[in-house]
Amino acid sequence: MLCTLKIKLMPTLEQFHALLETMKRFNQACNYISEIAFRSRTFSKTKIQRLCLAWQGMRVRKRLRMKFKKMVR
């Protein structure tokens, strides 16, 4: 059985800015990885993950200050 819950976040101002910054970095990571996929003509999720992990993972992590685990979803 699937249960869906609708919630409303009520962050403090500090939490709001932290969440906004995380969303911006996530979007930057998605755009950067999309560029890598397009340039290499790779469109399989698994192949993109391998490609990014093999030679771009460290660059993405340093550039966007994100853990690779967050980038491969």
N, C-alpha and C positions, 0 to 999 in steps of 0.2 A: 504494500500500500504506500502510495506516495502522498506525503503531506506537505503542503505549501504554506509558508508563513510570510506575511507581509509585515515589515517592521519599518520604523522611521528612526534614523540616526539623529541624535541630538548632541553633536560634539561641542566641546568647548572651542573657543577661538583658536587656541594652540593646537588642538586635535584637528580642527578643520584645515589649518595651514599644513600640518604634517600629512594629512590625507590627500590634500590637493597636490603637494609636492610628489608624493608617491604615484599618484595618477599621471602626472606630467612625465615622470621618469619612465613609467611603464609604457606610455604612448611613444616616447622617444625610442625605447628599446624595440617596440613593435615596428616602427618605421624603419629603423636601422636594419633589423633582421629581414624585413620585406625587401629592402634594397639588395641585401646579400642574396636572397633567394631569386630575385628577378635577374640580377647580373649573372648568376650561375645557372639560370633557367632550371631551378630546382623547385618543385611545387609540392612534393610529398612532405608531410609533417615530420616523419621519421628521418628523411634525408636532410631536411633543413636543420633538425636538431643535431644530427651528426656533423654536418658541415659547420655549424656555429660552434659546437663543442670542440671540434678538431682544430680550427685555425682562427676563429673569430670570438670564441667564448670569452677569453681573457680580455680582449679589446673591448667587447661590449660591457663586461663587468666593470672594467676600469673607467670607461667613458661615462657610464650611467650609474655607477655605484649600486649595482643590483647583484644579488646572488643568482647564479645560473639556474637554480631550481625554479626561480620565479619567472625566468625568461622562456622556458621551454613549454609552457602550458599552451 
